[in-house]
Amino acid sequence: MAKQKRQAELVIHNFVAKHMHEVNKSHVFVDRKKNAKRGYSKHKQGRYSEDYRPFLLPLFTAGLVY
């Protein structure tokens, strides 16, 4: 009997599977509900008062801006 020739195996290059061990790792996430109860907000709202914007005051008092 003659030996059968082995066919070359098709190699599929999967970029995602190749690098998944570098990227997919566990992380510790911050509990947003607990932070909200403590008063933390990511984007501070209302930190600018009218003292920083004096140029708008005459427009509001004159009734030009609705």
Beta strands, then each sheet from edge to edge (+ up, - down):
end
